Amino acid sequence: EVQLVESGGGLVQPGGSLRLSCAASGFTFSSSAMSWVRQAPGKGLEWVPSIYSYISNTYYADSVKGRFTISTDNAKNTLYLQMNSLKSEDTAVYYCAKLEPYSDYDAPHRYEYDYWGQGTQVTVSS
């Protein structure tokens, strides 16, 4: 059974930092393309970053470039998202997701991912 379990969300002040984790099981994590996708209240899905750890490639949405860092620990089957310089517009539920094999790295639609976590809430507010 495939499982993706996120943790690390919470309430943080503008300018602060958080690190999200996503523990993966049930598939070959080290050879999978993984993403973080977020959904703000009343808005659609927004792709954030993707990582292809097996070829050491990462991609970021312009809105988070330079502030967020995606990484993996393949020995622990865990995906991370380090978020720095957080802004109020980063407030959302953050999901880790496994990309479908032929999806683009910036897939904006739910059907372009074959597995999702349950999500973790990130709230940026003073």
Secondary structure as UniProt FT lines:
FT   STRAND          3..7
FT   STRAND          10..12
FT   TURN            14..15
FT   STRAND          18..25
FT   HELIX           29..31
FT   STRAND          33..39
FT   TURN            41..42
FT   STRAND          45..52
FT   HELIX           53..55
FT   STRAND          57..60
FT   TURN            62..67
FT   STRAND          68..73
FT   TURN            74..77
FT   STRAND          78..83
FT   HELIX           88..90
FT   STRAND          92..99
FT   TURN            101..102
FT   TURN            105..106
FT   HELIX           110..112
FT   STRAND          113..116
FT   STRAND          120..124
//
